[in-house]
Amino acid sequence: MKLIRPTTITDTMLTSSSTGINPASDPTKWLDLGPTNRWAMFDDRVGTAATRTGSLQVVLVPGAIDAVALIDTDAESATVTLTVDGVTTYDRTQSFNLGGNAIDNWFSWFFEPIGRKSSLLFLDVPVYANGVVSVTIVRDNPADTVSCGTLIVGRQFSIGETEHGADIGIIDYSRKEADQFGVVSVVERAFAKRMTARVVMQTDAVDDVHRNLATLRATPVLWIGSETFESLTVFGFYKEFSIDLAYPTVSYCSLTIEGLT
């Protein structure tokens, strides 16, 4: 189990009926309309997205980071580069067209829909304090729209190894109601991912893990239960955690994670 604490990059669209009022010093007179398109990928919601036709490129100077993640993204591929003093020290491209079931027969090859991932993880970025990170997200067809729900850059922290038996699902905020005649009306709303997992960790790391998790109690982070399964990647908060100091050298940390909509 790893987690990535994002570097803060925010901007929002505000409106007020009064002029000459600073939203930072007098926020009650302003209405937060959410992020602008340019900044939508950096807010604390997965459901808001930055969009652009053909391709979308972001250049950041985030300081010392070692991970980049794209969540809820609709595109064909993404490239992350890191440049230090004009020299490219990291350049990696990954494809979103790697999801779905394994193709094991000709019928599936021709007729099954192409599996598509919605998230990509770049967890091998070298650490440089003065590095310039460039993220380019593209569609094969220049006329198609690229959509990126969340772009995360930050530092990784490893808790331990996720055990088999993790429980995953979603929290659905849609409304389903039946009237007196049994007719059901459905209002589709957003949903959030959830995950419950137990992690094997070294006992001598208990204090460090406990301290770091406590500091993140009100901070949305990216939880990576496994790099193999996209469904075990959740951007959100832990609802609760507990650490079992089971043995002199091995302990267990149980976490319940709730994602953001």
Beta strands, then each sheet from edge to edge (+ up, - down):
strand 1: 2-6
strand 2: 14-15
strand 3: 31-32
strand 4: 50-53
strand 5: 55-60
strand 6: 67-74
strand 7: 77-84
strand 8: 87-95
strand 9: 120-122
strand 10: 132-138
strand 11: 145-158
strand 12: 161-162
strand 13: 167-172
strand 14: 175-178
strand 15: 184-187
strand 16: 191-202
strand 17: 221-224
strand 18: 233-244
strand 19: 250-259
sheet 1: 4+ 11- 1+ 17- 18+ 19- 16+ 12-
sheet 2: 4+ 11- 1+ 17- 18+ 19- 16+ 13-
sheet 3: 2+ 3-
sheet 4: 4+ 11- 6+ 9-
sheet 5: 5+ 10- 7+ 8-
sheet 6: 14+ 15-
end
